[in-house]
Amino acid sequence: MTALLDRFGAWLVDRLNPIVVKEIRQGMKGRLFHAWFLIVLCIGSIVTLVSSHLIDELDDVSFGRDVFLWFVFFSNFLALALAPMTAYLTISAERDDRTLELVDITRLRPSDVVRGKIFSTLTQALLYISALVPFMVFCYFLRGLDIPSILLVLAIQVLSSALFTTIAIAVATSIASRPVRLIVGALLALGFLTTCFLGLGAAFEIIREGVAAEIIRTLGETETRQVLAGILFVYTSTLALAYAVAVGNTSFESANRATPVRIVLFAQWLGFLALMTWVHLDGSHSPGTLVTFVLLFFALWFVAGFWLVSDPGRISRRTWRHLESRARETRFLLSAFLPGAERGVVFFLLPLIATPLLALGLRAWVPPDPARVSFGRFATGELFPVFLGLGAAYAAVYVLGPWLVCRLLRIHAAAKVRVAIVLGLLLGLTLPLLTLLAAEPQSLDFDLRLLVWGSNPVYALASMAEEDRIAWTLVRIALPTAGVLVVAAIAVAARRLLPRGPEEPRG
Amino acid sequence: MALVEIDNLSKRFGDFYAVRDVTFSFDRGSIYGFIGPNGAGKTTTMRILATLETASSGDLRLDGVSVLDYPDRVRERIGFLPDYYGTYANTSVRDYLDFFGRAYGLRGAELARRIDGVMEFTGLDALAEKATAALSKGMKQRLALGRVLLNDPDLLILDEPAAGLDPRARVEFRELVKVLAERGKAILISSHILTELSELVHGCAIIERGRIVRQGTVAELRAAARESRAEHETTAVRIELWRDEPATERVLTEQANVSRVVGGGRHYGLAFAGDAEGLARLLRSLVAAELPLIGFSSDEGNLEDVFMAVTRGEVQ
């Protein structure tokens, strides 16, 4: 029997991704894994023992739910914070020790490396959660819970863990500088921890409102389908983008890193258009939903744009010839998908310009229905193009401004271009806030406040859903102001903070 | 056609050339030395050959296959040993080799046979279950060599493999390299320890500021160095101290007729313009300066002298 199991183990290991095998072996030998596993078991046992004792004293029908939320909080921490941060730190350590490039020159492809990292991290997270599952099932017998809710919460945890892990890997592989990686890592950890708390609130709502059962019951309704399609779209497109960026960053500079990312972005744009058209034609949405989706879309495009415009495009001659020959017939359309920062800028701009135009076309095609006016001016299509146009212009200003500055200052290194773009984005987002905090907002003139407010795209976009007059004023005054301010600030910052000249040679 | 051909290779960072018009070639079974001061472009050239970086112009071919055009094909036939070890935490020697073997596409009995083979060759079989992080530098270097041998490559690229090793580990590593060359591997090796390299290499190229300043067999380079020295009327002097003395470089630089000083720690080399009487005066002066001198020789025959003669010590 033992020999049979050994043979099966060897057979399985031979078929698994080598990275998964290595990482799991490393994890099992590390003290951290054992320590966390022990902590998980101890907490599970203690909570179960205490709740078993209390159940006799309390006659609370929702007691099982309260105990379950404790486990959710802890498993959220393991799946949504510990697992992604482990992946982030592992990749960072591999970059520092330069073991990643030793793996790169083996037969493993960059996609194998990234998938291996994701699956090994998920396996460890699942091992932690599996230790909690018996305790979670125990909660079911304490009343106040239904099986679909438990399964939905667990499924969301696992899917979120996969997404956060992929994002963590994409971020870790994007940053070359160790100090920057440490700072970003701390911010990322803070973000993941915040998500743990938000996830706890979501789990509470799912269980209290019986969301799982409600979804099953209303699956035939358009609103439910739209919400599910929206969530699925945001999830898959973000996951695909993070994965493509991580694979691109892990690839050699001679490989074509750009085209897969651009294909994912293009598919994302098409998906976004399809979703928005569906929502628009159906007219059963709320402006808040639209704002959320558009903000998410632009957030992703900010990230993507920042990656695209810093693409060095140093691919091998053969790959280049291959791409060019394939693009010959449809060069005009396909050249934006080819590597290179300038083509990245073109690729970045085209959908941003095309989206409001398509929205205008859609408006002309489907005339406003008076019955839909009650949903606000978004639903009529009147404000939709302006909304997208403003977002597109902000994205262009915040990404193109720093890119332009980098070109003028002859900053070519991808890492430095990215630093300049991040600085531009941070300045654009935080300066208005800081200015408002420093001065008394009440004492400011209304137009001046708008000027400051308008330079922050998040405020501007969100305000459009609430008050059209403010939105239209923002369109007039905010864009040129924000553009000039950011470009000027970055020009000064880039000149002082970013050294000019070539990259440091090796050897 | 030689197995490895590097043809007018250049690598540019903006306006700056890290490597410029580098051309050399070597064949199977030969050990080719790549010598140059820090920042000369050795590692950049090696990394381009290892497919880790791209070139700005020129070409590199392995058995006629362009490294720049077909990096995937070339990767399967090379082993790159960089100037760092690349070990993992919580990983034993066997697990480390097992991982890289799998990464090279080996599985099952073939993988086990290769791992046993490289562990025996590198002398790591007794340390199979030891954590890689706990290995000595010499053993880590052997492990790294074992890693690249798993793939049974035609070309080995060894970047400063002897750096940081103790004398015994250096000698042992050198012997392993010789055996690999005898087995038909082409080996490109860079090192700062030129005396050792001269006993090992069949040919070498000297690079400075991204350009090859001299190349050929060791005998050819020695002859060229003698000519150069006669032309410039300089003598290479080697100095050995019994302990590290911080003031040594300053004292040596201040001496009359000393045009260049290289080295550090307990070993220095000088370019000295003068005759035997001048050498005697130099020796007296160094003793008077209370340097802890235990060796003083003028040598015209080794690679270090060649290096001293053809390079200017300029960094870029």
Interface residues (C-beta under 8 A of the other chain):
Chain A: A10 D14 P18 V21 K22 R25 Q26 G27 K29 G30 A93 D97 R98 T99 E101 L102 V103 D104 I105 T106 R107 L108 F252 E253 S254 R314 I315 S316 R317 R318 R410 H412 G501 P502 E503 P505 R506 G507
Chain B: K11 R12 F13 G14 D15 F16 A18 V19 G36 G39 A40 G41 K42 T43 T44 T45 M46 R47 A50 T51 L52 E53 T54 S66 L68 D69 Y70 P71 R75 E76 I78 F80 P82 Y84 G86 T87 Y88 A89 N90 T91 D95 F99 F100 R102 A103 Y104 G105 R107 G108 R147 N151 Q316
